[in-house]
């Protein structure tokens, strides 16, 4: 029996940006904002897009960008109250949308209680061992009377010591709090590539007993993903390799790059979290040299192995590039009231693809099989127990006639994009794709 996340189509929200929250969160502020009133309006939109899961974050109370945590048991006051978020999750669940939040466990902000205690009490603080590399032999660049290890030398982000049992237990208690208080369905682990492996193993055991089918997904950019994705640690990690090959392969008219990446990750590819852009990456609409390739990027995202995700605004072809100083353009404010005027043909195309992915068993971990590959044309199959889906794509500006060997005995295929029927003769399917066109075909095996 498959789990909910094997069938998931994710929507990804960066709530501080999309609601236009202030960049700083002053400690003196005693009252919370009510930006969940706006976020609640996105739930029907996600449902209409055929998304059945949400990754939203960061949410913990923080000082600025959301990853400098101030309070792990408080929803960021710039967004609303704990009760506001609990209501938001309830609305999502009523629409059959699972909710996954950011878990920022590698580091805290400088205003987190344990770090403040070290600042105040120095070596007499009971929390000196909560952080990595605390030393009173040198001073931090931010004027502290002690030094410490910081994430990538960003000293506003002191690194937690996850080998400390007290720290691990504190974080496990935090997760239990978020499950009990808000009924969340999973956690995306920020900076999972540098998290302590033993911590992640304990995390898998702990969360497995907290909630059935609780999903653990880690942010990992480089490395052998199977080191993280296995029965002992995480269920999934971010597939940055596929992300890179998708836009690069389309830009260079090089389907070989994409196919090579899929083959390399074939053993765990169906479990990886896939995307074409996110809150840290330039928008796919800005990365692609040809706008005509945008539908192909989403076609491949939804039909290649993986658990696909739409980053908010992507369905409307939103553009955005980071600068040397800011990620603001990647995380723009967008009001749901503007959705009608932002709606495009791509919105409808993504909605169809998301529905196909969520409803067809071939995409719930189905086996991948390459069928045809040239620089500019690509066809592959995804296998379920008694059915097959075939995807074909043409990234050339000119029409491309394709003859594809069908991997099972069948007489016809149904185009899931428009319900047209395509005959299969002598085990081969012939189709002509227009320039920059792709199709998704359902093939049922002869009984």
N, C-alpha and C positions, 0 to 999 in steps of 0.2 A: 504494500500500500504506500503510495507516494505521500510526501509531506507537503504542507502548504507552500513552502518556499521553493520546492521543485517546480511548482506551477505558477510561481509569482511573476507578475509584471510590476516593477517598482516605479513609483513616482518619487522624485528626490527634491526636497525643499530645504533651502537655506533661509530659515524664518526671519532672522535679524535683517537680512538684506531685502527680502521680498516684501516685508512690511514697512520698510523705511525707518527701522528703529534707530535711535541715536547711537553714534559710534562709541560713546563712552557711557558707563553706567555708574553714576556718582553714588558713593556710599551713603550720602546724606538723604537720599530719596527713600521715603518710608512707604510710599504707595506704589502699587503696580500699575502698569499700563493695561490696556484692554485690546491688544492687537490680535487676540484670538478671535475676536468678532470678524476680522477680515479673513483669518486663516480658515475659519469654519466654512466660509463660502467656497473654498477650494475642494471640499469633500465631494460635492456633486460633480464637479469638473473632473476629478480623478476617476470617479465612477463612470462618467460618460466616456472617458478615454479608454475604458476597459482595464484600468489599473486596479490591482487587487492587493497591493502592498505599498507602504509609504516608508521611506527613509527620511527622517526629519532631524535636523540638528545643525549646530549645537543648541542645546536647550538648558544645560545647567547654568545657574546664576554665575555670571562672569563679569570681568571688569571692562572688556572692550570687544574683541572680535568673536568671543564665544568659546575659545579654546584655552583661555586663562581662567580656569574655574575658581570661583569664590566660595560657592556652596553647592555641594553635590545633591542636596535634598530639597533644593528650591529651584523652581522654574525661573528662568531669567525674567526679572521684573519688568524689563523693557517689552516683554511679550505679554505677560499677564501673570495670573496666580496659579498655584497648583490646581485649584479647583477648575480654572479655565482650561488647563491642559487635560485634566481628567475628562471634562465634557467633550473636548475635541476628540480624544481617543474613543469615547463612547460613540460619537457620530461616525467615526471611521469604521468601527466594528459593526455598527448598524448597517453600513453600506458594504459589509464583507471586505473591508480593507484592513489588513494587518499593519501594525505600527512598530517600526524599528527606530531607535534613537541613537545618537552619538554617545559613546562612552569614552571620555577623555581621561584615561587612567595612566598615561605615561608621565604626565606632569600636571601641576596645578598652576594657578596664578599666585602672585605674591600676597594677595589678600585672603588666601585660604587660612583657616584658623591655625593649622599646624605650623605653617611658615611664619605667621605673625607671632606665634608663641616663641619661636626661635629668635626672631628679631628682638623681642622684649626680654627674654630670659637667658639668651645665649646658651652657654654650655649647661646651664641648670634646667633647660627645657627638656621635657620628656619626649620631645618629637625630633630631636637631632638625628635619630636613626631612621626617621620617616623619609628622609631625602638622601639622594646619592651625593657622596663626596663632601659632606659638610665638614669644613675645616676652619678653625679659628686662627690659622697661621697666615691667612691672606684675606683680603676684602674683595667683595664682588664689585664689578664695574658700576653697579647701581647704588653704591654707598653703604652696603651692609657691612657690619663688623665681622663678617665671616664669608667664606667662599662656599660654593656648591656647584654641582654639575647641572648645566642647563641644556634644554633641548636645542641642538644645533647652535649652541652659544647664544641663544636668545635668553638673556638672564631674567626676563619677565616671566619665563616658563621654567621654574625649577623642577628637576626630575624626581619623581617619587622612587623610593627604594622598594621595588616589588618583591625583593627577597626577604623583606621584613614581614613576619607572620601577622603583626598587628595591622600593617598597611593592607595586606591582602584581605584580612578579615573585614576591615573597614569597607573596602570596595565591594566585597561580596554582600555585606549588609546594605550598601547603597543600591546594588542591583535588586536585591530582594525588596527594598523599599519601593523602587520604581515599578516592579511587578505588582506588589500588593496595592500600592497607591493608585497606579495608573493603568495597570493591566497591559503593559507593553509586551510585544511579541518577540523582541530580539534587540541586539545591540550591535552597532558597528563600532569596532575598536579603532580609535584614532591611533596612528603611529604603531600599528601592530607589528611592523617590521623590526622595531627595536624593543618590543615588550619581552619581558622574561618568559621563556618557554614554560617553565614550571608553573608560573602564574596562570598561563592560558590553559594548561592541562587541568589545574584545579578549578578554573573558571568553568570549563566544560562539565566537570562532574557536579559542581555546585548548582549551576543554572539548570542542568538536566533534571535535578530534583525539585527545582523551584516551579517550573512550568513545562508541561509537555510540549514538545516541538519548539522550544525556545531556540532562536537562531543566533549564531555567533558569526559575524562577518568582520574580517580585518582589513584595514588599509595597508596594503603591501604593494610597492611599486616594482622593485626589482627582486630577483632571486628565484629559487625553485619553489613555486607555489605549494608543492606537495609537502614541503617542510611545515607549513601551517595548516593546510587543508588535509585532515586525516581523522580517523576515528577517535584520536586522543585529544585533539585540540579544536580547531575551528571548522565550521561547516563550509565556509567560503571565504575568499579574499577578493579584492578588487583586481580585475583583469586588465591592468595597464598595458600589457603586451598586446592584447587584441585591440584595445583602444588606439594605440599608436599605429598598428598595422592597418586599421580601417581607414583612417584619414590619409595616411601615407600611401597605401596601396591605391586608393581612388585618385589621389593627386598625381601619382606617377603612372597611372594606367597599368598597374602591376598587381593583378590578382594573385600572382605567385606569392607575394609577401604575406597576404592574408591567409592563403591556404597553408603555407608553411607554418605560420603561427598556430593555426588550428590543429594541424597534425602534431606539432610539438607538445601541445597541451591536451592531447586527446584523452589521456587517462583520467584527468580531473576537470576537463573543460566544461562539462555540463553543470558543475557545481559552482563555477566562478561567477562573480557579480560583474556584469558587462555594461558598458556605457560608451557613449560617444563624446560626452562632456560632463563636467561636474563643477563644483564650487572652487576647485583649484586649477582647472584647465580652461584654456581658451575655448570659446563656444565653437561647436562644430560648424556652424554657419559662417564663422569667420576663418576657420582653418582650411576649409575646402576651397580650392582654386576655382572650381566650377560649381555654381549653385545647383546645376542640373544633377549633381551627384548626391545632393542631400537626401532625396528619397532612397537612393541605393544604400547610403550609410545606415539608414534605419531598417531597410529591408534585411541587410546582413545582420544587424544587431539583434533583430527579433527572430531570425531563423537559424543562425549559427549556434553552436553549443554555448550555453550560459544562461544566467538569470538576468534579463534585460532591465534597464532603468532609463527613464526619461527625466532629464534635469529640467526643473520648472522653466518654462519659456521656450524650451527646445521645440515644443509642438507648434510654436508660432514663428519659428525661424529667427528667434532673437539672436543678435550678434553681440560679441563682447571679447575684448582682449585685455589681458593683464598688462600693467606697466611695471617699471622697475620699482615703483613705490606703492602700488595699490592693486588690490583684487576687486575693487568696487564694481568695475564693469562686468565682472563675471557673476555678480550677486545683486542685480538691479532690483529696485522696487517695481513691482507690477501689481496693479489692482485688478481683482477679478471682474470689476465693472468694465474693464477695457477688453475683456476676452473676445467679445463679439467682433470688434473692429480689428483685433489681432488675428482672428481666425483665418486660416488659409487652406489651400488644397492639401498641404503637408499635414495639417491637423487631422483631416479626414483620413489620410493615408496611414498615419500613425495609429489612429483609432482602430482601423481595420486590422493592421498588423498585431496590435496588442490583443485584440479579441481572438485572432487566430492563434497566437502564442498561448494564451490562457486556456483556450478551449480544446486544443488538439493534443492528444496524448504523446505524439512524437516529440514534443518539445519539453516534456517532463522527464528529462534525463535520457531522451532517445539517442541511440547510436548514430554517429556521423559517418557518412561515406562520400568520398569525393567521386564525382562522375565525369566531369569535364573541366579542363583548366587551360586557359591561354592567358596572355597578358590582359586581354580586354573582355573575356567571357569566362564565366565560372558557373558550374552547376554542381549541386551536392544533394544528398538525401539525408533525411532523418528518419530513423526506424522506430516504430512502436511494435508491440507484440504481433499485431495482425494488420498493420497499415504502414504506409510510407508517405512522407511528404517530400517533394522535390522542389528545390529553389534554383532558379536560373537568373543570372544577371548579366547585363551588357553595359560596360562603362565607356563604350565608344559612342561618338556622336552619330554614327551611321547605323542603319539597321543591320542586324546580324542573324542570319539563318543558322539554327543549331539543330543537330541531330544527337540526341542523348540516349544512351543505353539505359533502359529502366532495370533496376536491380531485382525486380520480382515479376512474376507472370501476371499480366494485367491487360485489359482491352482498352482502357481509357483513363484519362485523368481529368479532374475537375479543377479549374482555376479558382482558387478560393478568393481572389480579388474581385471577380465579376461573375462567377458561376458558369462560365463557358466550359464546354467539353472539348477535350483534345484527344484524338484517337491515338492508340499505341499499336504499331504494326511490326510484327517480327521482333518484338522486344525493344523497339526503338520509338522514341517520341520526337517528332519534328515540329519545331516552332520557330517563328521569326520574331525576335525582340526588336522593338524600335530603339532608337538611340537613347542611351541612359535609362533603359527600362529593366524592370525585373518582375518575375512572377513567382507565385507560390502555388504549387500544384499538389492536390491530394490524389494518391494512387492507392487503390485497394487491391490487395493480392487476390488472384483467382482462387476460389475455394475448391 
